[in-house]
Amino acid sequence: MDNKFKRTLITTALPYANGPVHIGHLAGVYVPADIYARYLRLQGREVLLIGGSDEHGVPITIRARKEGITPQDVVDRYHSLIKESFAGLGISFDIYSRTTSDVHAETASEFFRHIYDKGGFVEKSSMQFYDEGAGRFVTDRNVVGECPVCHAPGAYGDQCEKCGSSLSATELINPRCAETGNIPVLRETFHWYLPLDRWQPELQRWILDGHKEWRTNVYGQCKSWLDLGLQPRAVTRDLDWGIPVPVEGADGKVLYVWFDAPIGYISNTKELLPDSWERWWKDPETRIVNFIGKDNIVFHCIIFPAMLLAYGDGYQLPDNVPSNEFLNLEGDKISTSRNWAVWLHEYLRDFPGKQDVLRYVLTANAPETKDNDFTWADFQARNNNELVAVLGNFVNRALVLTHKYFDGRVPADGEPQDVDRQLAADLSAAVASLTESLEGFHFREALRQAMEIARLGNRYLQETEPWKLAKTDLARTGGILNTALQLCANLAVAFEPFMPFMSAKLAGMLGLGTISWDMLGRTDIIAAGTQLAAPELLFDKIEDEAVAAQLQRLADTKQANLEAAWRPAEQQPDVDFDTFCRSDLRVGTVLECARVPKADKLLRFLIDDGTGKPRTIVSGIAKSYPEPEALVGRQVLFIANLPARKLRGIESQGMLLSAEDKDGRLVLATVSDAVAPGAQVK
């Protein structure tokens, strides 16, 4: 950390109080932020870790209406759940507050009014969709319709999830309100906008020239926005849930949630330290670090800094914004709406006492430079093969041997041998790399270096074999075990930022009091003669049954999503009877069926169509029929009078008929009773 800073203020993106916290949130923001805060505390630095719930916005009002409760009821429920879950995982917030607090309402209102009084906003009118039946304006996200680009149904008013196109609600074909199904109308409204373009030159100098050390994904996304040119962005909206705009004539308008939420970092600090909060936000000797996910980069690197610049009065801009990429789950994108997630509160219930295992796995797989994947198989393997077999095994061996040969008292250190000197050099290198990685926000590498200390310990015991040496040289055995125990003490320090529960347990067994980062690398942490506590296993194996239960839960979720999402395809436009009659539908018997080489979806059928000359038809149903030879002898329906076309070099003379089931499986259309090949369907 730059020596010009005396203290560090760490903020974490405010989780939306519309549902629980999942592992994607943890890997992206909260575990790395906690690691960094704990590391700085061990260094003896002055640090605050600030968090809180984001409790305003349209999704909360929608959930409240669906459940027949108030928005406050919704956020009260999830704020409590989120706060308890974070505490259960050991996220060491100095304060975890909320944006419905009185302090926040006062702070956000004053923030808006201060900029408003300085002429820092522009007022603009625009046409927005309005739901006349519900009597309210509708956000782009809550308007659905046909995508104007790919014509997929159900595209949102801000994006089509099928083709990925960015949209505005007015571009949709046949738009309707997602919540009510009503057809919206355009109605004029006005809002206040933050003129980001006014602050572009200063933001450009600050980011592009002043912070080239930022992570590539952060720097690149900011540069892209700046290169395109910043535009004014609305800071208010028409809604009845939120902080009222503190200006006359603004009835029915609240602060836009993206403007409201980051002010929560300030209000939460103010709530914690009402008399000294300003030195954490306005003193140039304070370093501000924002931990966020990549979907929040623009808000924290461009919009929030522009808000601080517009306010003025000495507010400091963040020194770093270490954003992670996304974490997927079993190869699929985590989705709260589809319940495709590992929820923190459920994990803590299903795996009691294994908070550190999750922290370890999420850090080891941290999506620091690219999206990464969480799988239950990897979770089990890392626990069993690394935490149990490497870290836990070394500590247990060192303590058990000490109890066996020295009644649990730390033996005296011995005269160092070559193996001891090499161990000291390797330990010093690991500690230096660990510290450097933590300073640079490379937490995955830092964790690897912490585990390297345990690997050094296992190798040291294997090379020195104190259990054999004890038969002939108890003094040298004592020296070896003293060194092993000092390594254990190093592990208690090195792993505290990553696995605080394990670290506390290990420190207790070793009789350590307060630990600090400057202990690392030392081999005299524990005094000779110290009585050790009885050894306990730090970790235990995770059995196949526990993993199978989690995989079954995900499988059940996927099936439920398929069933909930399935609906009959929309009926095609009417055709006249004569047009329909021109389709020649016939029955054929499958003579041969095989996969088309180098084509995952295609099967090649040879059909007896009654003409005496077999007909070749290529069909894209291979994934639904993994054993194509089993279709031989089946009678199927096909369209006989389609023009032939080539697929992968094979001339296909017709089309087989199939139906798509709820799970996306294609089922061939057949006849209930055997008929002659070539029989016409009428």
C-alpha positions, 0 to 999 in steps of 0.5 A: 500500500502506498505510504502516503495513506494512513488508513484504508476505507473498504466498501463492498457493493450493497447486496439487493434486499430482494433475496438471499446472498449466493456464492456468486456474490461471495466470490465476486465481492465479500470474501475478497473484501474480507480477506483484504480487511483482515490482512490490513488489521493483522498488519496493524493498519487503520481500516474500516470494512463498510457494508449494507443492504440496498433496499430501494427500487422497482423489483422490491415493489413488484415482490411486495405486490405479489406477496401482498405485503409492503416493500418495507416487509420485504427488505426487513426480511432479506436484510436480516437474512443477509446480515446473519448469513454474512456474520455466519461466514465470518465477513468482518464488517465494522458496520452492516447497515441499510438504505432505509435507515434514517441516517441514510435518508438524511444523507442521500437527501442532503447529497442531492440537494447540495448538487441541485443547489449548485446547479449540478443537475439538468432537468429534461422531459422524455416520453416513458411507458405508463401502465394506465390500468395500474396507474404508474410508470413502467421501467424498461426492464418491466416491459416485454415484447418481441425483439426488433432484432431477432424477433424472439418473444419475451424480450425485455425493454432494456435487453433481449436475452436471446440475441443479447441486443441492448434495447429501449422499451419503445423499440419492442414490437407489441410491448406489454407490461410484464407485471400486469399484462397491460399494453402501456402508453407513452406519457411525458414526464421529467427528471433530473440528470447528472451530466456525466459529460461535464465530468468526462475530462476529469474522469479521463485523467483520473482513470486513464492516466492516473490508474493504469495499475487497475485490473484489466477488466476494470480499466478496459470497461472504463476506457470503452465508456469514456471512448464512446463519450459520456452522456447525462444520466437520470438520477430520479424516477417516478416511483412511490418507494424510495427516498423522495426527491427533496425539491418542490414540485417533485411529488411522486418522484424518488432518487434513482436507486443507482444514485441512492445506493452508493451514498450508502457507503457514506451514510453507513460510515456516518452511522458508525462514526458520527463525529469522525466520518469525514476523515474517512471520506475527505482526508487525502491520507485515507485510501478508499477501495471499492470491492464490486462485481463486474456488473457494477464497474461503470457505477463505481468507476464513472458514475459514483466518482462523478457524483463525488466530483459534482458534490465537491467539498473534499470528497476523495475518489477511490484509489482502487476498484478490484472487481472480479468477473462472474462465478458460474455454477456447474457450467451454467450462469448463476441466476436468482430468478431461476433459483440456480445458485448455492445460497449462503444461508442454505450452505451454512445450514447444510454444512455446519462448521464448514464456513472456511471450506467455502471461503477456501474454495471460493478463493481458490477458484476466484474469478479474478481475471475471467469467469470461473466455475463452481462445481460440487465435485471440485468443492469436495476434492479441494476439501479432501485433497488439500484442506484435509490431506495437506493442511490438516494432516501436517498440523495433526502430525506435528501436534500428535507427535509432540504429545506422544514424545514430549507430553504436549509441551513445545520442545527446545529448538535444536541446532539447525541442519541443512534441511532446516536452513532450506526450510527457512529460506523456502518459508521466507520466499513463501511469506514474501510472495504471500504478502506481495500478492495480498498487497496487489489484490491477487488473493487466489495466488496469496492463498496458494502461497499460504498453502505452500507453507503447509506443503513445506511442513509435510515435506519437512516431516517426510525428510526428517522422519522424527517418529524414527529419529525419536528412537535414537536422538530425542534432542534432534527429534525435539528440534524438528518438532519445534520447527514443525510447531513454529510452522503451524503458528505461521499457518495460523497467521497466514490463513487468518484472512482466508479461513478465520475460524480454522485460524482461531482454532489452531491458535487456541491449540498452540496456545497463541494469544494475539497474532499479527502479520509480523510473526510470519516467517519467524521460527520462534513464535511459540516459546519452548515449554508451552503446553499445547492443547489436545490436538483436534482435527481442523477439517474432516472429509466431505462424503459423496452423499453430501455432494450427491444431495446438493447435485440432486437439489440442482437437478430438481431446480433445473427440472422445475425451471423447465416445467415452469418455463414450458408453454405451448408454442404460439399458434402460427398464422392461419393458412387456407385449407388448399395450402394445407392440402399441398403438404404431402404427409406420409408414413415411412418405416426406418430401415437404417439410422446412424449419426452424421460424422462431425455433426453433433445434432444430425442423424441420417435416416434411410426410410422405406416410403413404399416406392421400392427405392429407400428415401434419405432424410437428415434430421437434427434430433441426435441429442434426443436419440443417443442410440439411433440404431434403436429406431430401426423398424419404427414407423415415422411421419414425414413430409414427402414433397419438400424440395431436397437440400444438402446437409453436411453433404448429404441430400435430404429428401423430406422432413421428419415430424417431431414434437418438442417436450418440456425438457427440450427433448424432440420426440418423433411423431409416429402412428399407433397401429402399423400401416403400409409404408408410404401411406398418406396422412389425411 
